[in-house]
Amino acid sequence: MSLVEYLRDTKAEMRHVSWPTQRQAIVFTGLIVAFSLVVAVILGFADFIFSRGLDWFISN
């Protein structure tokens, strides 16, 4: 398969993709950012608790 044939087939397949609207893309991006922040806060809190627990365990 040549490069030109590959690019032609790729272009044809891209026409079949169902692309989200601009509004959907913005909403999905916001959801992903919000979810990432929530997970970061949860993991940061867990890290803080485990670090304090380890410090306490080592000092005793």
FIGUVO-728895 format. One line per 2 residues: number of its first residue (from 1); their letters; for each residue x, y, z of C-alpha. Coordinates in Angstrom, 1 decimal. Layout:
<atoms>
NUM> A> X/Y/Z  ...
</atoms>
This chain:
<atoms>
1> MS> 0.0/0.0/0.0  1.4/3.4/-1.0
3> LV> 1.4/6.5/1.1  -1.0/8.2/-1.3
5> EY> -3.4/5.3/-1.1  -3.2/5.3/2.7
7> LR> -3.9/9.0/2.9  -6.9/8.6/0.5
9> DT> -8.3/5.8/2.6  -7.8/7.8/5.8
11> KA> -9.6/10.8/4.4  -12.5/8.6/3.3
13> EM> -12.8/7.1/6.8  -12.7/10.5/8.5
15> RH> -15.9/11.4/6.6  -17.7/8.6/8.5
17> VS> -16.7/10.0/11.9  -19.5/11.5/14.0
19> WP> -17.8/14.7/15.3  -19.2/16.5/18.4
21> TQ> -20.7/19.9/18.1  -18.8/22.8/19.6
23> RQ> -21.2/22.9/22.6  -20.7/19.2/23.2
25> AI> -16.9/19.6/23.0  -17.0/22.5/25.5
27> VF> -19.2/20.6/27.9  -17.1/17.4/27.7
29> TG> -13.9/19.4/28.2  -15.4/21.0/31.3
31> LI> -16.5/17.7/32.7  -13.0/16.2/32.2
33> VA> -11.3/19.2/33.8  -13.8/19.1/36.8
35> FS> -13.3/15.4/37.2  -9.5/15.7/37.0
37> LV> -9.6/18.4/39.7  -11.8/16.3/42.0
39> VA> -9.5/13.3/41.6  -6.4/15.5/42.2
41> VI> -7.9/16.8/45.5  -8.8/13.3/46.6
43> LG> -5.4/12.0/45.9  -3.7/15.0/47.4
45> FA> -5.7/14.5/50.6  -4.9/10.8/50.7
47> DF> -1.2/11.6/50.2  -1.3/14.1/53.0
49> IF> -3.0/11.7/55.4  -0.6/8.8/54.5
51> SR> 2.4/11.1/54.8  1.3/12.3/58.3
53> GL> 0.6/8.7/59.3  4.0/7.6/58.1
55> DW> 5.8/10.5/59.9  3.9/9.6/63.1
57> FI> 4.8/5.9/62.7  8.5/6.6/62.1
59> SN> 8.8/9.1/65.0  7.3/6.7/67.5
</atoms>
